[in-house]
Amino acid sequence: MPTELLASCPVCGSPDLHDKLQVQDKSVSQEMFTIQQCAACGFQFTNPRPDAASIGKYYESEAYVSHNSGAQGLINQVYKVARYFTVRRKVALITRLNGGRKGRLLDYGCGTGHFLAGARQAGWQVTGLEPSPRARQEATARVGQPIQEPAALAALPAGSFDIITLWHVLEHVHTLRDTVAQLVEKLAPGGRLLIAVPNPDSLDAQHYRQHWAAYDVPRHLYHFVPATMRRLLASHGLRIASTLPLPLDAYYVSMLSEKLRAPEPAGGPLAVLLAGYRSNRYAARHGGQYSSLLYVAERSGEQ
């Protein structure tokens, strides 16, 4: 399988890289991957990694619910129940961030389109981009308008969106810096860029280590913590206006992680609940280091 090896840090450019963790892809390929860390800025990323032309193989699973709303099993059913409630909360959040007004929304990596459909139903003008042909087809039917490939981002007019969202998407993007630069260009004056990603500084990540499901190698190319996200966005003229917790993720990721610990005995529902609860309690007492974080960014100097 063709791979690419990054010789320098994608955030700061330093060549001083060190191996941090070996993680197995237990979801699809069973291959081992290395997570490296930059000695200069602390950024963590999967290296080497499949190149952009080859990564699709690692998403080929009927259980990958982000690309397939028909995925079955207990874990996917839990995901779908949580999605029903979180879509409403997401739409309420973007409306509040837009001053209580409905506006123009771009969802980059929109998956099967549930959030876009909810936003459109609430009165937003929506645009969705999605790389998976299967998910794109489903999203088109659900939203009721065409969903394009991510390459279409370059052709969208500059300054045309009040809110741009990436819900657990940026960690998948090969062209990290170029993509962030293009997204910033598409923001209208006063617009907001929302980026939700897992946080490897969370307690559940420390507890599960190489079995932490949110490493999700090699699909997750990058592993952001608050300091490195702040540095990346600052290099594109953005500042983080607020960082919001996604507390349900601690339970969902813990449930997945317990499954990945095999052949170690997997804990039952009580182990999952305890891991999620402890992670959220730790985060509340240690600077907001939740299992997943939502960064709300705006251009530096905006009030």
C-alpha positions as CSV (number, residue, x, y, z in Angstrom):
1,M,0.0,0.0,0.0
2,P,1.6,3.4,-1.0
3,T,2.5,5.5,2.0
4,E,4.0,8.9,2.6
5,L,6.5,9.9,5.2
6,L,6.4,13.4,6.6
7,A,9.9,14.7,7.2
8,S,8.8,17.7,9.2
9,C,5.9,18.8,11.5
10,P,2.8,19.9,9.6
11,V,2.2,22.7,12.2
12,C,5.6,24.3,12.9
13,G,7.8,22.7,10.2
14,S,10.4,21.3,12.6
15,P,12.2,18.1,11.5
16,D,12.7,17.0,15.1
17,L,10.2,14.2,15.3
18,H,10.1,11.3,17.8
19,D,8.0,8.1,18.0
20,K,5.3,8.4,20.7
21,L,3.0,5.4,20.3
22,Q,2.4,2.3,18.2
23,V,-1.3,1.8,17.5
24,Q,-3.0,-1.0,15.6
25,D,-5.9,-0.4,13.1
26,K,-8.3,-3.0,14.6
27,S,-11.2,-1.6,12.6
28,V,-10.2,-2.5,9.1
29,S,-6.7,-3.6,8.2
30,Q,-5.1,-4.9,11.4
31,E,-1.9,-3.0,10.5
32,M,0.3,-1.2,13.0
33,F,0.9,2.6,12.7
34,T,3.2,5.0,14.5
35,I,2.1,8.2,16.1
36,Q,5.0,10.7,16.1
37,Q,5.4,13.9,18.1
38,C,7.1,17.1,17.2
39,A,9.8,18.0,19.8
40,A,9.4,21.7,19.0
41,C,5.7,22.3,19.3
42,G,4.3,19.0,20.6
43,F,2.0,18.2,17.6
44,Q,1.1,14.5,17.2
45,F,0.4,12.9,13.9
46,T,0.3,9.5,12.2
47,N,3.6,9.0,10.3
48,P,4.1,7.4,7.9
49,R,0.6,7.2,6.6
50,P,-1.3,6.0,3.5
51,D,-1.3,8.6,0.8
52,A,-4.4,10.4,-0.3
53,A,-5.0,8.1,-3.3
54,S,-4.8,5.0,-1.0
55,I,-6.6,6.0,2.2
56,G,-10.0,5.0,0.9
57,K,-9.2,1.3,1.5
58,Y,-9.2,2.1,5.3
59,Y,-12.7,3.4,5.3
60,E,-14.1,0.3,3.6
61,S,-16.2,-1.1,6.5
62,E,-20.0,-1.6,6.7
63,A,-19.7,-0.5,10.3
64,Y,-18.3,2.9,9.5
65,V,-21.5,4.8,10.6
66,S,-20.3,8.3,9.4
67,H,-20.4,7.0,5.8
68,N,-23.3,4.6,6.2
69,S,-26.5,5.4,8.1
70,G,-27.6,1.8,7.7
71,A,-24.7,0.5,9.8
72,Q,-25.9,-1.9,12.5
73,G,-24.8,-3.1,15.9
74,L,-25.2,-1.8,19.4
75,I,-22.4,0.8,19.2
76,N,-23.8,2.2,16.0
77,Q,-27.4,2.3,17.5
78,V,-26.0,4.3,20.4
79,Y,-24.3,6.7,18.0
80,K,-27.5,7.2,16.1
81,V,-29.5,8.0,19.3
82,A,-26.9,10.5,20.4
83,R,-26.8,12.0,16.9
84,Y,-30.6,12.8,17.0
85,F,-30.1,15.0,20.1
86,T,-26.7,16.5,19.1
87,V,-28.0,17.7,15.7
88,R,-30.5,19.9,17.4
89,R,-27.8,21.3,19.8
90,K,-25.4,22.0,16.9
91,V,-28.1,23.9,15.0
92,A,-28.9,25.9,18.1
93,L,-25.2,26.6,18.6
94,I,-24.5,28.0,15.1
95,T,-27.6,30.1,15.3
96,R,-26.5,31.6,18.6
97,L,-23.0,32.2,17.2
98,N,-24.5,34.0,14.3
99,G,-26.3,36.5,16.5
100,G,-29.6,34.5,16.6
101,R,-29.9,34.8,12.8
102,K,-30.1,32.1,10.2
103,G,-27.3,32.5,7.7
104,R,-25.0,30.7,5.3
105,L,-23.5,27.4,6.4
106,L,-20.7,25.2,4.9
107,D,-20.3,21.8,6.5
108,Y,-17.0,20.5,5.3
109,G,-17.0,16.7,5.5
110,C,-20.7,16.5,5.9
111,G,-21.0,12.7,6.0
112,T,-24.5,11.4,5.5
113,G,-26.0,14.9,5.9
114,H,-27.9,14.7,9.1
115,F,-26.6,18.0,10.5
116,L,-27.0,19.8,7.1
117,A,-30.6,18.6,6.9
118,G,-31.3,19.8,10.4
119,A,-29.8,23.2,9.6
120,R,-31.7,23.5,6.4
121,Q,-34.9,22.6,8.1
122,A,-34.2,25.4,10.6
123,G,-33.9,28.0,7.9
124,W,-30.1,28.0,7.1
125,Q,-28.8,28.2,3.5
126,V,-26.5,25.1,3.4
127,T,-23.7,23.8,1.4
128,G,-22.1,20.4,2.0
129,L,-18.8,18.8,0.8
130,E,-18.0,15.1,1.4
131,P,-15.3,12.8,-0.1
132,S,-17.1,9.5,0.3
133,P,-19.3,8.7,-2.8
134,R,-21.6,6.6,-0.7
135,A,-22.1,9.2,2.0
136,R,-22.4,11.9,-0.6
137,Q,-25.2,10.1,-2.4
138,E,-27.0,9.6,0.9
139,A,-26.5,13.2,2.0
140,T,-27.8,14.5,-1.3
141,A,-31.0,12.6,-0.8
142,R,-31.4,13.6,2.8
143,V,-30.6,17.3,2.4
144,G,-32.5,17.6,-0.9
145,Q,-29.7,19.3,-2.8
146,P,-26.4,18.2,-4.4
147,I,-23.5,17.5,-2.2
148,Q,-20.1,18.0,-3.9
149,E,-16.6,16.6,-3.4
150,P,-14.1,18.6,-1.2
151,A,-12.3,19.7,-4.4
152,A,-15.2,22.0,-5.0
153,L,-14.1,24.1,-2.0
154,A,-11.6,26.1,-4.2
155,A,-14.4,27.3,-6.5
156,L,-16.7,28.6,-3.8
157,P,-16.8,32.4,-3.6
158,A,-14.5,34.0,-1.0
159,G,-16.3,35.4,2.1
160,S,-19.5,33.5,1.4
161,F,-20.2,31.7,4.7
162,D,-21.2,32.9,8.1
163,I,-20.4,29.6,9.7
164,I,-18.1,26.8,8.5
165,T,-18.2,23.5,10.5
166,L,-15.9,20.5,10.6
167,W,-17.4,17.9,12.9
168,H,-14.6,15.4,13.5
169,V,-13.2,16.0,10.0
170,L,-9.9,18.0,10.2
171,E,-8.0,15.0,11.6
172,H,-8.8,13.2,8.3
173,V,-7.5,15.8,5.8
174,H,-4.2,15.2,4.1
175,T,-3.7,18.7,2.9
176,L,-4.0,20.3,6.4
177,R,-2.6,23.7,5.9
178,D,-3.9,24.3,2.4
179,T,-7.4,23.2,3.5
180,V,-7.5,25.5,6.5
181,A,-6.3,28.4,4.4
182,Q,-9.1,27.8,1.9
183,L,-11.7,27.6,4.6
184,V,-10.5,30.8,6.2
185,E,-10.8,32.5,2.8
186,K,-14.5,31.4,2.5
187,L,-15.5,33.0,5.8
188,A,-17.6,36.1,5.6
189,P,-16.5,39.1,7.8
190,G,-17.4,38.2,11.4
191,G,-17.8,34.5,10.4
192,R,-16.9,31.6,12.6
193,L,-14.9,28.4,11.9
194,L,-16.0,25.5,14.2
195,I,-13.6,22.5,14.5
196,A,-14.5,19.4,16.6
197,V,-11.6,16.9,17.1
198,P,-10.6,14.3,19.7
199,N,-8.2,15.3,22.4
200,P,-5.3,12.9,23.3
201,D,-4.7,14.9,26.5
202,S,-8.0,13.7,27.9
203,L,-8.1,11.2,30.8
204,D,-9.8,8.5,28.7
205,A,-6.9,8.7,26.2
206,Q,-4.4,8.3,29.0
207,H,-6.4,5.4,30.4
208,Y,-6.8,3.4,27.2
209,R,-3.4,4.5,25.6
210,Q,-2.8,2.5,22.4
211,H,-6.4,1.1,22.6
212,W,-8.0,4.6,22.7
213,A,-10.5,4.4,19.8
214,A,-10.1,8.1,18.9
215,Y,-6.6,7.5,17.6
216,D,-8.4,5.6,14.9
217,V,-5.2,5.1,12.8
218,P,-4.7,5.6,9.9
219,R,-7.9,7.4,9.2
220,H,-7.0,10.0,11.8
221,L,-3.9,11.6,10.4
222,Y,-3.5,14.2,13.2
223,H,-4.1,14.2,17.0
224,F,-4.8,17.7,18.2
225,V,-4.4,19.1,21.7
226,P,-5.5,22.6,22.6
227,A,-2.0,24.1,22.3
228,T,-1.3,22.7,18.8
229,M,-4.8,23.6,17.6
230,R,-4.2,27.2,18.8
231,R,-0.8,27.3,17.1
232,L,-2.2,26.0,13.8
233,L,-5.1,28.4,13.7
234,A,-2.9,31.4,14.7
235,S,-0.7,30.7,11.7
236,H,-3.8,31.3,9.5
237,G,-4.8,34.5,11.2
238,L,-7.4,33.0,13.5
239,R,-7.8,33.0,17.3
240,I,-9.8,30.6,19.4
241,A,-12.8,32.6,20.8
242,S,-14.0,29.7,22.9
243,T,-13.4,26.0,23.4
244,L,-16.5,23.9,24.2
245,P,-16.7,20.4,25.7
246,L,-18.3,17.5,23.9
247,P,-19.0,15.4,27.0
248,L,-21.0,12.6,25.3
249,D,-17.8,11.7,23.3
250,A,-16.1,10.4,26.5
251,Y,-18.8,7.7,26.8
252,Y,-18.9,6.8,23.1
253,V,-15.1,6.6,22.8
254,S,-14.8,4.6,26.0
255,M,-17.4,2.1,24.6
256,L,-15.4,1.7,21.4
257,S,-12.1,1.5,23.4
258,E,-13.3,-1.3,25.6
259,K,-14.1,-3.3,22.5
260,L,-10.6,-2.6,21.0
261,R,-8.8,-3.9,24.1
262,A,-9.3,-7.5,23.1
263,P,-7.9,-10.0,23.8
264,E,-7.9,-8.3,27.2
265,P,-11.3,-8.7,28.9
266,A,-13.6,-5.9,27.8
267,G,-15.5,-4.1,30.5
268,G,-19.3,-4.0,30.4
269,P,-21.6,-1.0,30.5
270,L,-20.4,-0.1,34.0
271,A,-16.8,0.1,32.9
272,V,-17.8,2.4,30.0
273,L,-19.9,4.6,32.3
274,L,-17.1,4.9,34.8
275,A,-14.5,5.7,32.2
276,G,-16.7,8.4,30.6
277,Y,-17.7,9.9,34.0
278,R,-14.1,10.0,35.3
279,S,-12.9,11.5,32.1
280,N,-15.4,14.3,32.2
281,R,-14.9,14.9,35.9
282,Y,-11.1,15.1,35.3
283,A,-11.6,17.6,32.4
284,A,-13.8,19.8,34.6
285,R,-11.0,20.0,37.1
286,H,-8.0,20.2,34.8
287,G,-8.5,23.0,32.3
288,G,-11.2,21.5,30.2
289,Q,-9.3,18.5,28.8
290,Y,-12.4,16.7,27.5
291,S,-12.3,13.6,25.3
292,S,-13.4,15.8,22.4
293,L,-13.3,19.6,22.0
294,L,-15.1,22.0,19.8
295,Y,-12.9,25.0,18.9
296,V,-14.8,28.2,17.8
297,A,-12.3,30.3,15.8
298,E,-12.6,33.8,14.4
299,R,-10.1,36.1,12.6
300,S,-7.7,37.8,15.0
301,G,-8.8,41.3,15.9
302,E,-12.5,40.6,15.6
303,Q,-14.6,41.7,18.5
